[in-house]
Structure formats: structure tokens, C-alpha cells
Amino acid sequence: MFPASFGYQAARSVEEALELLTKYGEDAKLLAGGHSLIPAMKLRLAATRYLIDIGRVPGLSGVRVDGETLAIGALTVHADVASSDLVRQRLPGLAEAAAVIGDVQVRNRGTIGGSVAHADPAADLPVILTALNAAFVLQSPSGRRTVPADDFFVDFFTAALKPNEVLTEIRVPLPPSGAGTAYAKLGHPASGYVVVSAGVLINRQSSGRCASARVAIGGMGSRPFRAAATEAALQGQALTPEVIAAAAAKAVEGTDPDGDTYASADYKRHMATVYARRAIEAAVERATGQK
Ligand SMILES: Cc1cc2nc3c(=O)[nH]c(=O)nc-3n(C[C@H](O)[C@H](O)[C@H](O)COP(=O)(O)OP(=O)(O)OC[C@H]3O[C@@H](n4cnc5c(N)ncnc54)[C@H](O)[C@@H]3O)c2cc1C
């Protein structure tokens, strides 16, 4: 199918993108990798009068350490997140999530900023970035603000982005030594998108007990679900297989997912506990240096 006709302008800087967003207002959309927006426009699920292409804006791509934070430019493509030595060494759960997005072509064009701005409830990165307590840097003509992941993903395909804002950077706190991260996904066999998934960050005390945990579950509704009951069941505990299994069994407490033609609500809820257990186990193995 062909999209409705639209105007196209390529911005050469964030400032120029902001000027164009201000000029066209809600008649404009930003274009990054185009791997969510263009299919949606072709299917006539989305339409816009102007596309503002930020894909070639310099300075918005790459991964760097900034103090105690890993700063990832919004235009960094999934393949570069997955293969970054910094990400693989310091936040392996994030590399794991980026590596299972779509296929090679999607991973070489799709961007981390586009994925989170799109806020697809079946996407991978929102789940792991929620578990990792990431923050999103939003630039507007009036300045810059930073929104934590727990507040950024608002609803189906809705992020806390105003029409005149550009997401420039994703900032992920670097976990202390002795911490572990992991991501596990049950993908749809046809599309590869998330049926259910789990992102996990485990911080350990020097005794080996769990100091704190963040567990986010995908596929349970309109946005990543923080599995508070699982997090509470891990905190302060020795991370034995029994404790992990009992905590993971609570991962869907408080959820009410919709069933669909591939997976019933009961199947999703069951599989979410399975994938939560796998991700917690992997994070604990990394935290203890076994993986
Ligand atoms: C065949 C296929 C399979 C896929 N499989 C998966 C999968 O398994 N898992 C998964 O998570 N994803 C999957 N995707 C989606 C893919 O990850 C997209 O790349 C990603 O969701 C969007 O990134 P993009 O750079 O292409 O954004 P675009 O399509 O360019 O933009 C998406 C939206 O974000 C906005 N936007 C983009 N960048 C910014 C910014 N910097 N600031 C503010 N707003 C911005 C745009 O205006 C638009 O509304 C798949 C896509 C395809 C085509």
C-alpha cells in the first residue's frame, strides 16, 4: 500500500528539527530509522503532513560512559547497541534485548530512540530499559528535561513526549559490581515481536543476598509492567533456585492481559512467569560471575 502524500524535510541539527516541529506543530512527525513509522503510514494506521527526517543529524548516535551512566544517542541503531563492547560488558541484558529485535535489516536501520518514542507494547527495548531504570532526555525549544522510564511509557503507542520535543539521549545507570542484568523473550513466531518478555536488574549485597531487584514484564498490557510482588519477594533474600522460582511465580500479580489469536491471556500469564524466572536466573548468574 502507498501512504497518504506528505512533505519531507531533512534536519541537519537538533535545533533545525525543533524549528521545523515548532513551525508545523501537530502536522509533523519526526522520522528516525523509519522501521515503525513508514510501515504504519503505508498501512494508513498513521498519517502526517510533514516528515522531519532526523536520521542524519550528527552527534545523536553512539554509546559512551558519562560518570556513573551509560549515555546512548537516540539515533543509535539496534545492531550497534547489541554489538557495543560497553553495553555487552556493563549492561548485557540491554545487548541481549537489542540482539533479538526483528531481523538484521531491522536492527541495522531501527534506532533505540525510535523504538522507545514509538512505545509499542510488543517492543523489546521499553521492557529492559524500564528494568534498568533508564531515563530519557527530551529537548524542546524551551530547554531540556529528563523523564524516568517508569513515567515515560504512558499507554499503547504513547510515550511522555510532547509534539515539540526531540528525544536526544537514553541514559542508563551503570549497575555496581556484583549486579546482574538479563532479558528473556518469547517472540511471536511470525512477527518476532514480544508475546511476553522479562527484563531484570539484580543488585547483590556483599553477603550475596539480593539488595534490590527491578523486574519489568512485557506483553501484559499497554506498557511495561513493573512486577512489584516479584521485586519484593527477592529483596533481602538469598538467591537460591527456590527463592527465584517463588518470586517469578508472582510476576503477573496485578496484571490483566488481553488474549489474542496466538496466545490466550492465561497462556501469556503463565509464560510471563517462566520468562521472568529465566531472566532472574540469568541475571543472578551474571551477578555471581557464572555467566
Ligand atoms: C519487520 C519488522 C520487525 C520488527 N520486529 C521488532 C521486534 O521484534 N522487536 C521490537 O522491539 N521492534 C521490532 N520492530 C520495530 C523496530 O525496532 C523499529 O526500528 C523501532 O520500533 C522504531 O525505530 P525507528 O528508528 O525505525 O523509528 P521510526 O519508525 O522512524 O519512528 C517511530 C516513531 O518514533 C518517533 N521518533 C523517532 N525518533 C524520535 C526521536 N529521536 N525523538 C522523538 N520522536 C522520535 C517518530 O516520530 C515515530 O512516531 C520491527 C520492525 C519491523 C519493520
The ligand as a MOL file (V3000), in Angstrom:
LIG
                    3D

  0  0  0     0  0            999 V3000
M  V30 BEGIN CTAB
M  V30 COUNTS 53 58 0 0 0
M  V30 BEGIN ATOM
M  V30 1 C 9.7570 -6.3870 10.1400 0
M  V30 2 C 9.9310 -5.6750 11.4530 0
M  V30 3 C 10.1350 -6.4270 12.5950 0
M  V30 4 C 10.2970 -5.7770 13.8240 0
M  V30 5 N 10.4860 -6.5480 14.9340 0
M  V30 6 C 10.6490 -5.9380 16.1320 0
M  V30 7 C 10.8710 -6.7020 17.3220 0
M  V30 8 O 10.9500 -7.9320 17.3060 0
M  V30 9 N 11.0090 -6.0200 18.4980 0
M  V30 10 C 10.9600 -4.6440 18.5600 0
M  V30 11 O 11.1010 -4.0850 19.6390 0
M  V30 12 N 10.7750 -3.9070 17.4500 0
M  V30 13 C 10.6200 -4.5050 16.2540 0
M  V30 14 N 10.4340 -3.7430 15.1240 0
M  V30 15 C 10.4000 -2.2550 15.2520 0
M  V30 16 C 11.8120 -1.6800 15.1340 0
M  V30 17 O 12.5150 -1.9270 16.3240 0
M  V30 18 C 11.8100 -0.1520 14.8830 0
M  V30 19 O 13.0810 0.1550 14.3970 0
M  V30 20 C 11.5990 0.7380 16.0550 0
M  V30 21 O 10.4490 0.3890 16.7650 0
M  V30 22 C 11.4130 2.1930 15.6090 0
M  V30 23 O 12.6590 2.7920 15.3950 0
M  V30 24 P 12.8770 3.6840 14.1220 0
M  V30 25 O 14.1870 4.3690 14.2900 0
M  V30 26 O 12.6800 2.8600 12.9310 0
M  V30 27 O 11.7180 4.8080 14.3160 0
M  V30 28 P 10.7440 5.4790 13.2560 0
M  V30 29 O 9.9050 4.4610 12.5910 0
M  V30 30 O 11.4910 6.4330 12.3820 0
M  V30 31 O 9.8530 6.3600 14.2690 0
M  V30 32 C 8.9550 5.7330 15.1620 0
M  V30 33 C 8.2180 6.8080 15.9730 0
M  V30 34 O 9.1060 7.4350 16.8820 0
M  V30 35 C 9.1950 8.8460 16.6440 0
M  V30 36 N 10.6130 9.1820 16.8340 0
M  V30 37 C 11.6720 8.5610 16.2520 0
M  V30 38 N 12.8110 9.0720 16.7450 0
M  V30 39 C 12.4740 10.0410 17.6250 0
M  V30 40 C 13.2210 10.9330 18.4560 0
M  V30 41 N 14.5660 10.9120 18.4790 0
M  V30 42 N 12.5400 11.8040 19.2170 0
M  V30 43 C 11.1810 11.8330 19.2350 0
M  V30 44 N 10.4140 11.0110 18.4840 0
M  V30 45 C 11.0600 10.1280 17.6850 0
M  V30 46 C 8.7130 9.0350 15.2090 0
M  V30 47 O 8.1510 10.3290 15.0190 0
M  V30 48 C 7.6560 7.9430 15.1000 0
M  V30 49 O 6.4410 8.3830 15.6880 0
M  V30 50 C 10.2770 -4.3460 13.8930 0
M  V30 51 C 10.0920 -3.6060 12.7180 0
M  V30 52 C 9.9130 -4.2510 11.5090 0
M  V30 53 C 9.7270 -3.4160 10.2640 0
M  V30 END ATOM
M  V30 BEGIN BOND
M  V30 1 1 1 2
M  V30 2 1 2 3
M  V30 3 2 2 52
M  V30 4 2 3 4
M  V30 5 1 4 5
M  V30 6 1 4 50
M  V30 7 2 5 6
M  V30 8 1 6 7
M  V30 9 1 6 13
M  V30 10 2 7 8
M  V30 11 1 7 9
M  V30 12 1 9 10
M  V30 13 2 10 11
M  V30 14 1 10 12
M  V30 15 2 12 13
M  V30 16 1 13 14
M  V30 17 1 14 15
M  V30 18 1 14 50
M  V30 19 1 15 16
M  V30 20 1 16 17
M  V30 21 1 16 18
M  V30 22 1 18 19
M  V30 23 1 18 20
M  V30 24 1 20 21
M  V30 25 1 20 22
M  V30 26 1 22 23
M  V30 27 1 23 24
M  V30 28 2 24 25
M  V30 29 1 24 26
M  V30 30 1 24 27
M  V30 31 1 27 28
M  V30 32 2 28 29
M  V30 33 1 28 30
M  V30 34 1 28 31
M  V30 35 1 31 32
M  V30 36 1 32 33
M  V30 37 1 33 34
M  V30 38 1 33 48
M  V30 39 1 34 35
M  V30 40 1 35 36
M  V30 41 1 35 46
M  V30 42 1 36 37
M  V30 43 1 36 45
M  V30 44 2 37 38
M  V30 45 1 38 39
M  V30 46 1 39 40
M  V30 47 2 39 45
M  V30 48 1 40 41
M  V30 49 2 40 42
M  V30 50 1 42 43
M  V30 51 2 43 44
M  V30 52 1 44 45
M  V30 53 1 46 47
M  V30 54 1 46 48
M  V30 55 1 48 49
M  V30 56 2 50 51
M  V30 57 1 51 52
M  V30 58 1 52 53
M  V30 END BOND
M  V30 END CTAB
M  END
